Amino acid sequence: MKKLLSIFALSLLVLSACGEDKQAVEKNQNAAQKEASHEEHGHASGDIQEETASADVLPSFLDNKSEDIRLVYQIAGQSTEILEWMPCYCGCGESAGHKSNLNCFIEEKREDGTIVWDDHGTRCLTCLEIAVQSAKMHKDGMSLKEIRQTIDNTYKEGYAKPTPTDMPA
């Protein structure tokens, strides 16, 4: 997971500092935000779900998505024990029946290791941000409760009602 977070952070730096002029950087950032903007997702009306053998095998619906989005899905697949305790603040609790930020990426993690992925996170910047922030805070040594409190405080104003996520002990 450390490697994934490092790769994600590095890819963001590369996008913004690879000798591109300011206008090109802004164009890349705007395109990435549009691809994952909250305004464009259809919640329950159009979510694609796909089963793979494990969290190491990403779903094919990510094939045409940016490397950054694929990296967040990899992080989510390796961070299920963190994201299941983190609420999402995009409105997916009411519109798609999600219980936590994990459901924006993974519908189900089965006992045999198979994963049922959900493409909701591909269309929602809020979902992506919460997943990356949560994984990074965990990597930095914060407890689940501390991470949860930080996420709740960060997104309590200006966002939708959170998913009905249990509080970690």
Secondary structure, 3 states (H helix, E strand, C coil): CHHHHHHHHHHHHHHHHCCCCHHHHHHHHHHHHHHCCHHHCCHHHCCCEEEECCCCCCCHHHCCCCHHHHHHHHHHHHCHHHHCCCCCCCCHHHHCCCCCHHHHCEEEECCCCCEEEEHHHHHCHHHHHHHHHHHHHHHCCCCHHHHHHHHHHHHCCCCCCCCCCCCCC
